[in-house]
Amino acid sequence: MHATVDSALDPRTDALAGEWLSLKEAAERLGIKTNRIKQLISERRLLSIRREGEPMVPAAFIKDGQVIKGLSGTLTLLSDAGFDEVETLRWLFTADDTLPGTPVEALSENRGTEVRRRAQALAF
């Protein structure tokens, strides 16, 4: 469960994330080795989804050479709420008028408190 999910990603969810990065590309953007990316994924600090047989990371998770602030805690909360990787991806990239925008946009704009509050509420 901690690793890359092998289930098929439906086209609508795939499109929500926009740009995708291979693990090598994600590592280059973060200035780390590919093995470290795999470790971040296994520690649930980053999420990858298998696309066309290859693990991929949404480009939106990386900003200014770092994993966006608050992503790790949000991934943990969603996992604790019973979300699998595809459901987590869908939740993060689906617009929420009350935020406004998507949870991943809010995280990248340092509005993580409200995102985590919403993610936490899903567990109850």
C-alpha atoms as an extended CHARMM CRD file, in Angstrom:
* protein
*
       124  EXT
         1         1  MET       CA              0.0000000000        0.0000000000        0.0000000000  PROA      1               0.0000000000
         2         2  HSD       CA              2.9090000000        2.3520000000        0.6080000000  PROA      2               0.0000000000
         3         3  ALA       CA              4.3390000000        1.7830000000       -2.8420000000  PROA      3               0.0000000000
         4         4  THR       CA              3.1640000000        2.8750000000       -6.2420000000  PROA      4               0.0000000000
         5         5  VAL       CA             -0.3370000000        1.6730000000       -6.9510000000  PROA      5               0.0000000000
         6         6  ASP       CA             -0.7910000000       -0.6640000000       -9.9300000000  PROA      6               0.0000000000
         7         7  SER       CA             -4.4780000000       -0.0560000000      -10.5370000000  PROA      7               0.0000000000
         8         8  ALA       CA             -5.5380000000        1.5680000000      -13.7720000000  PROA      8               0.0000000000
         9         9  LEU       CA             -5.9150000000        5.3030000000      -13.5750000000  PROA      9               0.0000000000
        10        10  ASP       CA             -9.1340000000        6.4520000000      -15.1860000000  PROA      10              0.0000000000
        11        11  PRO       CA             -8.6610000000        9.1320000000      -17.8860000000  PROA      11              0.0000000000
        12        12  ARG       CA            -10.6290000000       11.7740000000      -15.9500000000  PROA      12              0.0000000000
        13        13  THR       CA             -8.4730000000       11.4260000000      -12.8260000000  PROA      13              0.0000000000
        14        14  ASP       CA             -5.3320000000       11.2390000000      -14.9610000000  PROA      14              0.0000000000
        15        15  ALA       CA             -6.2740000000       14.5320000000      -16.6330000000  PROA      15              0.0000000000
        16        16  LEU       CA             -6.9740000000       16.2450000000      -13.2820000000  PROA      16              0.0000000000
        17        17  ALA       CA             -3.3070000000       16.0870000000      -12.3310000000  PROA      17              0.0000000000
        18        18  GLY       CA             -2.1390000000       17.7280000000      -15.5510000000  PROA      18              0.0000000000
        19        19  GLU       CA              1.6210000000       17.3580000000      -15.9880000000  PROA      19              0.0000000000
        20        20  TRP       CA              3.2340000000       14.1110000000      -14.8220000000  PROA      20              0.0000000000
        21        21  LEU       CA              6.8970000000       13.4300000000      -14.0550000000  PROA      21              0.0000000000
        22        22  SER       CA              8.8250000000       10.1720000000      -14.1720000000  PROA      22              0.0000000000
        23        23  LEU       CA             10.6340000000        9.3360000000      -10.9350000000  PROA      23              0.0000000000
        24        24  LYS       CA             13.8810000000       10.4090000000      -12.6350000000  PROA      24              0.0000000000
        25        25  GLU       CA             12.3790000000       13.7860000000      -13.6510000000  PROA      25              0.0000000000
        26        26  ALA       CA             10.9490000000       14.2970000000      -10.1500000000  PROA      26              0.0000000000
        27        27  ALA       CA             14.3550000000       13.5060000000       -8.6350000000  PROA      27              0.0000000000
        28        28  GLU       CA             16.0190000000       16.0140000000      -10.9700000000  PROA      28              0.0000000000
        29        29  ARG       CA             13.5310000000       18.7520000000      -10.0040000000  PROA      29              0.0000000000
        30        30  LEU       CA             14.2010000000       18.0660000000       -6.3270000000  PROA      30              0.0000000000
        31        31  GLY       CA             17.9740000000       17.7470000000       -6.8140000000  PROA      31              0.0000000000
        32        32  ILE       CA             18.0730000000       14.2450000000       -5.2970000000  PROA      32              0.0000000000
        33        33  LYS       CA             18.7210000000       10.6930000000       -6.4700000000  PROA      33              0.0000000000
        34        34  THR       CA             15.9230000000        8.4880000000       -7.8440000000  PROA      34              0.0000000000
        35        35  ASN       CA             16.3260000000        6.1070000000       -4.8820000000  PROA      35              0.0000000000
        36        36  ARG       CA             15.4790000000        8.9970000000       -2.5460000000  PROA      36              0.0000000000
        37        37  ILE       CA             12.2540000000        9.6420000000       -4.5210000000  PROA      37              0.0000000000
        38        38  LYS       CA             11.3030000000        5.9890000000       -4.0000000000  PROA      38              0.0000000000
        39        39  GLN       CA             11.9820000000        6.4310000000       -0.2880000000  PROA      39              0.0000000000
        40        40  LEU       CA              9.7990000000        9.5770000000       -0.1300000000  PROA      40              0.0000000000
        41        41  ILE       CA              6.9990000000        7.5980000000       -1.7980000000  PROA      41              0.0000000000
        42        42  SER       CA              7.3340000000        4.6580000000        0.5870000000  PROA      42              0.0000000000
        43        43  GLU       CA              7.3090000000        7.0970000000        3.5500000000  PROA      43              0.0000000000
        44        44  ARG       CA              4.1130000000        8.6980000000        2.1500000000  PROA      44              0.0000000000
        45        45  ARG       CA              5.8190000000       12.0550000000        1.7890000000  PROA      45              0.0000000000
        46        46  LEU       CA              5.1490000000       11.9320000000       -1.9570000000  PROA      46              0.0000000000
        47        47  LEU       CA              2.5430000000       10.1010000000       -4.0340000000  PROA      47              0.0000000000
        48        48  SER       CA              3.1300000000        8.2350000000       -7.2550000000  PROA      48              0.0000000000
        49        49  ILE       CA              0.6880000000        6.4590000000       -9.5290000000  PROA      49              0.0000000000
        50        50  ARG       CA              1.4960000000        3.9070000000      -12.1960000000  PROA      50              0.0000000000
        51        51  ARG       CA              0.7770000000        5.3090000000      -15.6470000000  PROA      51              0.0000000000
        52        52  GLU       CA              1.4070000000        3.1230000000      -18.6800000000  PROA      52              0.0000000000
        53        53  GLY       CA              3.4140000000        0.7720000000      -16.4720000000  PROA      53              0.0000000000
        54        54  GLU       CA              5.7010000000        3.4420000000      -15.0210000000  PROA      54              0.0000000000
        55        55  PRO       CA              5.4250000000        5.1310000000      -11.6050000000  PROA      55              0.0000000000
        56        56  MET       CA              4.7690000000        8.8340000000      -12.1180000000  PROA      56              0.0000000000
        57        57  VAL       CA              4.4700000000       11.8460000000       -9.8060000000  PROA      57              0.0000000000
        58        58  PRO       CA              2.1760000000       14.8270000000      -10.4720000000  PROA      58              0.0000000000
        59        59  ALA       CA              4.3880000000       17.8370000000      -11.2890000000  PROA      59              0.0000000000
        60        60  ALA       CA              2.1640000000       20.0010000000       -9.0460000000  PROA      60              0.0000000000
        61        61  PHE       CA              3.6250000000       18.2290000000       -5.9930000000  PROA      61              0.0000000000
        62        62  ILE       CA              7.0050000000       19.8930000000       -6.6240000000  PROA      62              0.0000000000
        63        63  LYS       CA              7.4730000000       23.6590000000       -6.4730000000  PROA      63              0.0000000000
        64        64  ASP       CA             10.6950000000       25.6510000000       -6.3560000000  PROA      64              0.0000000000
        65        65  GLY       CA             12.8020000000       22.4970000000       -6.0380000000  PROA      65              0.0000000000
        66        66  GLN       CA             10.8680000000       21.1140000000       -3.0560000000  PROA      66              0.0000000000
        67        67  VAL       CA              7.8690000000       18.9370000000       -2.2970000000  PROA      67              0.0000000000
        68        68  ILE       CA              5.0200000000       21.3700000000       -1.5690000000  PROA      68              0.0000000000
        69        69  LYS       CA              4.6120000000       22.1450000000        2.1100000000  PROA      69              0.0000000000
        70        70  GLY       CA              1.8460000000       20.1980000000        3.8220000000  PROA      70              0.0000000000
        71        71  LEU       CA              1.6150000000       17.4270000000        1.2170000000  PROA      71              0.0000000000
        72        72  SER       CA              3.0480000000       14.7510000000        3.4850000000  PROA      72              0.0000000000
        73        73  GLY       CA              0.6370000000       15.4510000000        6.3530000000  PROA      73              0.0000000000
        74        74  THR       CA             -2.3030000000       15.6150000000        3.9580000000  PROA      74              0.0000000000
        75        75  LEU       CA             -1.3300000000       12.2740000000        2.3780000000  PROA      75              0.0000000000
        76        76  THR       CA             -1.2130000000       10.7150000000        5.8520000000  PROA      76              0.0000000000
        77        77  LEU       CA             -4.6280000000       12.1160000000        6.8040000000  PROA      77              0.0000000000
        78        78  LEU       CA             -6.2190000000       10.8540000000        3.5930000000  PROA      78              0.0000000000
        79        79  SER       CA             -4.6250000000        7.4340000000        4.0400000000  PROA      79              0.0000000000
        80        80  ASP       CA             -5.9260000000        7.3140000000        7.6260000000  PROA      80              0.0000000000
        81        81  ALA       CA             -9.3930000000        8.1580000000        6.2270000000  PROA      81              0.0000000000
        82        82  GLY       CA             -9.1610000000        5.0400000000        4.0540000000  PROA      82              0.0000000000
        83        83  PHE       CA             -8.3210000000        6.6870000000        0.7330000000  PROA      83              0.0000000000
        84        84  ASP       CA             -6.2040000000        4.7090000000       -1.7150000000  PROA      84              0.0000000000
        85        85  GLU       CA             -3.6710000000        6.4390000000       -3.9660000000  PROA      85              0.0000000000
        86        86  VAL       CA             -6.1190000000        7.0880000000       -6.8280000000  PROA      86              0.0000000000
        87        87  GLU       CA             -8.8020000000        8.4490000000       -4.4660000000  PROA      87              0.0000000000
        88        88  THR       CA             -6.1540000000       10.6280000000       -2.8140000000  PROA      88              0.0000000000
        89        89  LEU       CA             -5.0650000000       11.9940000000       -6.1830000000  PROA      89              0.0000000000
        90        90  ARG       CA             -8.6820000000       12.6940000000       -7.1590000000  PROA      90              0.0000000000
        91        91  TRP       CA             -9.3470000000       14.5110000000       -3.8540000000  PROA      91              0.0000000000
        92        92  LEU       CA             -6.1940000000       16.6320000000       -4.1060000000  PROA      92              0.0000000000
        93        93  PHE       CA             -6.9130000000       17.7470000000       -7.6770000000  PROA      93              0.0000000000
        94        94  THR       CA            -10.6860000000       18.2850000000       -7.5150000000  PROA      94              0.0000000000
        95        95  ALA       CA            -11.7880000000       21.9090000000       -7.2060000000  PROA      95              0.0000000000
        96        96  ASP       CA            -13.4100000000       22.9190000000       -3.9230000000  PROA      96              0.0000000000
        97        97  ASP       CA            -15.2970000000       26.2150000000       -4.1270000000  PROA      97              0.0000000000
        98        98  THR       CA            -14.9120000000       26.7560000000       -0.3850000000  PROA      98              0.0000000000
        99        99  LEU       CA            -11.0920000000       26.7450000000       -0.5760000000  PROA      99              0.0000000000
       100       100  PRO       CA            -11.2070000000       28.1750000000       -3.4130000000  PROA      100             0.0000000000
       101       101  GLY       CA             -9.3770000000       26.0780000000       -5.9900000000  PROA      101             0.0000000000
       102       102  THR       CA             -8.0620000000       22.5750000000       -5.5440000000  PROA      102             0.0000000000
       103       103  PRO       CA             -6.4720000000       21.2760000000       -2.3440000000  PROA      103             0.0000000000
       104       104  VAL       CA             -3.1360000000       20.8990000000       -4.1330000000  PROA      104             0.0000000000
       105       105  GLU       CA             -3.2780000000       24.5610000000       -5.2510000000  PROA      105             0.0000000000
       106       106  ALA       CA             -4.0410000000       25.6050000000       -1.6830000000  PROA      106             0.0000000000
       107       107  LEU       CA             -1.0620000000       23.5870000000       -0.4090000000  PROA      107             0.0000000000
       108       108  SER       CA              1.2530000000       25.1530000000       -2.9820000000  PROA      108             0.0000000000
       109       109  GLU       CA              0.0190000000       28.6080000000       -1.8900000000  PROA      109             0.0000000000
       110       110  ASN       CA              0.7990000000       27.8050000000        1.7550000000  PROA      110             0.0000000000
       111       111  ARG       CA             -2.8770000000       27.4520000000        2.7200000000  PROA      111             0.0000000000
       112       112  GLY       CA             -2.3850000000       23.9530000000        4.1120000000  PROA      112             0.0000000000
       113       113  THR       CA             -4.2030000000       24.3960000000        7.4130000000  PROA      113             0.0000000000
       114       114  GLU       CA             -7.5870000000       24.5520000000        5.7030000000  PROA      114             0.0000000000
       115       115  VAL       CA             -6.7130000000       21.6090000000        3.4270000000  PROA      115             0.0000000000
       116       116  ARG       CA             -5.7020000000       19.4430000000        6.3910000000  PROA      116             0.0000000000
       117       117  ARG       CA             -8.8760000000       20.4430000000        8.2690000000  PROA      117             0.0000000000
       118       118  ARG       CA            -10.9650000000       19.1840000000        5.3320000000  PROA      118             0.0000000000
       119       119  ALA       CA             -8.8810000000       15.9990000000        4.9980000000  PROA      119             0.0000000000
       120       120  GLN       CA             -9.2060000000       15.3300000000        8.7280000000  PROA      120             0.0000000000
       121       121  ALA       CA            -12.9930000000       15.7300000000        8.5630000000  PROA      121             0.0000000000
       122       122  LEU       CA            -13.1390000000       12.9160000000        5.9860000000  PROA      122             0.0000000000
       123       123  ALA       CA            -12.0180000000       10.4140000000        8.6190000000  PROA      123             0.0000000000
       124       124  PHE       CA            -15.1620000000       10.9610000000       10.6970000000  PROA      124             0.0000000000
